[in-house]
Amino acid sequence: MTEATQRHAGTGTRALVLVFLAAIIEGFDLQAAGVAVPKLVSAFGLSPSQLGVFLSSATFGLVIGALCGGVIADRFGRRNGLALSLVVFGLFSIGTAFSDTFEHLVAMRFLTGVGLGGALPNLIAIAAESVSPERRGRAVAIMYAGVPLGGALASLIALLGLHDDWGSIFLVGGILPLLLVMPLQLMMGPFRVTRDAKAQVRRRDVLMAPGALPQTLMLWAAFFFGLIVVYLLLNWLPQILVSLGFARETASTVQIVFNIGGAAGAILGGRLLDGNRPAYSAALCFIGLMLAITSLAMLPAGNVAAALAAGTFVGATVIGVQALLYGIAPQCYPTEVRGTGVGLAVSVGRLGSIVGPLVAGWLLASGMGPQQLLYTLLPIAAICGTTTVILILHRNGKTRQAVSRSLG
């Protein structure tokens, strides 16, 4: 290994460690609102409709933030885009902790969501570009594994009652990203994007030109349907378990193992994506997800061990297939438009994260039972899986054509 190669490997490793830490913080902040909900309700006297507005405000911010974060990543560099996102969601998370009215609470949480949404396209792009092309799937997956680990940490704090009041969880979630900004600037390479006179044309054509449009639409569809499943489970899993006869403490514990299983599933998903048969592996992952959802729906009432096993299985598969998508996305676009392409895909996916919990609430309110609700996820997971496999086959076909042209 040459000295230059060693320096590049060292820089890539530092970058991957830093984005992994940023992803843990992001996962913590994403679930901070759910942890604070019981104390927020009593502190502000929130009605169910107000609580829904508060919880959804960050999600709408995530949509806008992902769009902006992707463009910033391409125009000003990945490191600068990530640093800006960390500062934004850090400051506004702290602002959330000091809110004294419902309106202020919603505004701060929305702006926190903008920062959180802007971070993810930069995290994905940095992870993908910190390693060689054949290792991009696992690099993105390692980064993404930090998100469920951060969520598990937030859930553990809630389970143990370690947060003194509703504001402390937002205060911690705001200080942590600010502490990471300086190490990010000092230890990570700039990941600058090479631009030329045709870059603006490429940005539009690479997404929407006739030859690229099918790939973009497939990626958007996979993200949309995939995040319907992810966020429906993230938001409704505790309530579903309680309605199946489990204690709330058990439901909280299952939420923790769901996230821990998700971290392991993410890493496995990335390794499979970099393997010799990624389409076949992806199909098996989605079959596993459908089996996991079915096992959750068929849980025997009161069997805690079965609930923990099912929660781990569901977390590993649902986060694992999401890691597949995050690993595929940066490989669909050239470097100069990668941030924009990934940001758009993440934004479309965030729309699914809004639709999933809303549809679940409507179905449960209309009289559907928790088992039936879980069964409705099966065709959605099947659509996501089919689209993902087709997308991988499409990408492999384009890669083979490019190799043939270069050899010919």
N, C-alpha and C positions, 0 to 999 in steps of 0.2 A: 504494500500500500504506500503510495507516494505521500510526501508531506502535505501537498495541497489536498489530496483526498482525505487525509486524516483531519485536516482543519475543517473541511466541509462536513465530515461525519460528526465532528465535535459540535459544530454550529447547529447542525440538524438535531442532534440529541438535546442540546440546550433548548432549542425552540420547541421541541416536542414536550419536554418537561414543563416549560412555561405555559404552553397552551393547555396541557392537562390540568395544571393548577387553576388556570382561568376557567376551564370547563367545570371543575368542582365548585368554584365560587358561583358560576352561572346556575348550576343545578340547585345549589343551596338557595339562591335568591328566587329562583322560579317557584320553589315550594314554600318560601317563607310566608307568603300570604295565607296558604292553607293552614300552616302552623299557628298563625296569629288569629285565625278566624274566631275561635271560641271567646277569646278575650276582647277582640274587637267588637263583637256583638254586644257584650255587656257594657263596654266602655262608651260606645257611641249610640247604643240602643238601635242597632241597625235592623230594619225589616228584611224579610227574605229577598224582596226585590232590590233593595239597596245593596245587600250582600252580593247579589248576582252582578250588579253594575260594578262594584269594586273588584270582584274576581275577574270579570271580563275586560276591565280597563287595561290591565297589563297585556292581555292577549292581543287586543287591537294595537297596542304599542309595538308588540313584537312584529306584526305584519309590516308596519311602516319602517321600523328599525331595520328589518332584514333587507328591504329594498334599498334604503339609504346606505347601510353598511356595505353591501356588495359594490355599489358604485364608488364609495369612498376607498374601498380596498383596491380597486383598479386604478383610481386616479391618483391617490396619495400614498399608496403602499399598504401592505397588510399590517405591518407593525404599528404604523400611525393610526390606521383604522381601528385596530383592536384597543390601543391605548385610549383613544377617544371614547370608544364604547364603554370601557371600564370606568373612565371618569364620569361619564353621563349616568350610568346606572348606579355607580357608587354614591354620587352626590344626591341623586333623587331618592335613593333608598334611605339615606340619612334624613332627607326631607320628609319622607313618609313617616319616620319615627317621631317627628316633631309636629305632625299634623294635629290640628285642634278642631277641625270641622270635617263633615263628610265630604264636601266638595273639594277641600284641600287634599284629603286622603285619596280620592279618585284621581285628581290631577297628578299628584306625585307618583302614584302607582302606574298611571299611563306612561309618564315620562321615563320611569324606571324600565318599563317594558320596551320603550324605544331603544334604550341603551342595551338591554339584554338581547333584543332582536338584532341589533347591529353587530354584536360580538360574534354571533355564530358563523356568518359567511367568512369572516376573517379567520376564525379558528380553523374552519375546514380548509381554507386555502393555504394557511401556514402549515398545517399538518401535512397536507398533500405535497407541498413544495419543499418540505424539509428533508425528504427522503428520495431515493431513486424511484422511477415510475413503477417498477414491479413491486414495490413495497407500499404504495400509496393507500391501498385499501386498509391494511392493518394499522398504518400510522394514523389515519383518520379515525379508525375504530378505537385505538388507544386513547386518543384525545376525547372522543365522544363518551368513553367509559367513565370519564370524570363527571359527566352530568348526572347519571343516576347515583353515583357515590355522594355527590353533594346533596341530592335529594334524600338519600338515606340518612345523612348527617342531620338534616333538618327534621326529618321524621323522628330520629332518635332523641333529639332535643325535646320535641313535643311529648314523646312517650315518657321521658324521664322528668318532665316538668322543669327543665333547667332554665327556661326563659322566665325572668321575674315578672315582666309585663309584656303587653303586646308590642311595644316599641323596641324592645331590646333585640328581637330577632332581625328587625329591619336595620337597626344600628350596626350590628355585627355584619350583616350582609352588605352594608354600605362601606364600612371601613376596609374590609378585606380586599375588594378590587382596587381601591386607592393605594393600598400597600404594595400591590403587584405592579403598578405602572412603572415605577423607577427601575426595578430589576428587568422589566420588559425592555425598556429603552437601552439599558446598559449591556444586557447579556444576549439579546436577540439581534440577528442581522436584519437589515431593513426590508428585505423581500420586495424590492422595488419592481415595478412592472414596466417593461420596455414598451414605449409608445412610439408611434410614427404617424405620418399624415393620414394613413388609412385606418387608424385604430377605431375612430368613431364609426366608420362604415362597417368595420368588422363587428363591432359591438351589436349593431342592429342585425346584420346579415347572419351572424353566427347563431342567433337565436331564432330568427323568423324567416330566413330565406327558405325557399321550397325544399331544398335538400336537407336543411337542418330542422325544419319545423316538426316533422314526426318525432325526432329524438326529444326535442324540447317538450312537446305535448305529452309524450310518454313519461318523461321525468316528472312533469307537473302532476299528472294523474297519479303516479305512484306515491309522490309526497302527500297529495291531498287525501287519498284513501288510507294511506299508512298512518297519518297523524290523526285521522278520525278514530282509529282503533287505539292508538297510544293514549290520547288525551281522554277518551271516554273511560279507559281503564284507570288512568292516573286520578281522575276526578271522582269516579264513582265506585272504585273498588272497595273502599271502607264501608260505604253505605250498602253496597250489594252484600258484603259479608255479614253486616249487622242484620239485614233483612233475611238472610239465610239462617239466622239463629246464633251467630257468633257474638261474643262480647266485644265491646269497642277496643279494649286493650289488645285482644287477639287481632282485630282488624288493623290496628296500628302496627303491630309486630309483622303482620303479613305485608304491609306496605313497605316496611324496612327490607324484608327479604326479597320483595319484588324488585327493589332498586339494586340490591347487592347482586341478585341473579342477573339483572339487566346489565351491570358492569361486565360480568363474566361473558354474557351473551354477546355484548358489543365486540369484545376482543376476539371471540371465536368467529363472529360474522366477518370481521375484517380479514382474518387469516383465510377464511374460505373464499372470500372475494379475490384474494391474490393467488389462489390455488389454480390447478390445471383445468378444473371444470367448474367455473364460477356459476354458470347458469344452472347446472344440475344441483350444486350446493344450495343456491338460492331457493330452488323449488323445494328441496328438503326442509329448509328453514321455515318456509311458509306452511308446509304441511305440519311441521312441528308446532307452529303457532296455532293452527286450527285445532290440533289435538289438545294443546294446552288450554285454550278457551273452553273446549268441550269438557275437559276434566274439571275446570273451575265451576262450570254450570252444574256438574253432576256431584258436587261435593256433598258428602253425608253430613247432616246437621250435627254440630258439636264436636266433630273430629278435628282437633286443633292440628295434629300432625299432618293430616291430609291437606288442611288449609295452607299450612306453611309450605308443604311440598308443591301444591298447585300454584301458590303465589310466586315461588321461586321459578317454576317452570314457565309460567306466563311472562314474568319479567325478563327471563333470559331470552325467550323467543321474540317477544314484541320489541324489545330494545335491540336485540340482535339483528332483526330484519331492518330496523330503522338505521342501524349502523351500516348495513349493506347499502342503503340508499345514500347516506352521507358519504360513503366511500366511492360510490359510482358518480355522484354529481360532479366533483371537480375533474373527473376524467372525461367528461362530456364536452369540455370547452378548452380552447387554448389559453395560455397564461394571461394574455392581455385583456381577456373578457371573463376570466374565470370567476372573479368576485361577483360581477353582475349576474352571470348565469346562475351561480349557486344561490345568490341572494334572492333572485326571482323565484327559484324553485322552493326555497325555504318559506318565502312569503305565501306562495300558493298553499304550501303545506300548513302554514299557520291558519289559513282559512278553514282547513279541515279540523284543526284543533279547536276552532270556535264552534263548528257545526256539530262535532261529536258529542260534547257534553250537553249542548242545547237539545239535540234530538233525544238523547238519553233521558233528560229531565221530562221532556214532553211525553215520551213513550211510557215512562213510569207513572206520570201523573194521569195518563189515560187508562191505567189499569193493567199494564203489562207487568208480569212478574220478572224478578231478576234473572231467572234462568232463560226466559224467552228473550230478554234484552241481550244476554250474552250470545245466544244463538244468532241474533241478527247481525253480529259482528262477523260471522263465518263467511257470508258471501262478499262482504267488504274486504276482508283479508284475502279472499280468493282473487278478487279483482286486482288488488295491489300486487299480489304475488305474480299473477299472470303478466301484468304490465312490466314488473321488474325483470322477469325472466326474458321477455321479448326485448327489453332495453339492453340487457347484457348481451344477448345474441346479436343485436344490431350493432353494438359497440365492437364486439369481437370481429364481426364481419368487416366493419370499416377499418379496423386495425390490420387485418389480413390484407385488405386491398392496398393500404398504405405501404405495408412491407413489400408486397409484390411490385408495386410501382418503383420503390426505391432499389429493388434488386434488378428490375428490368431496365 
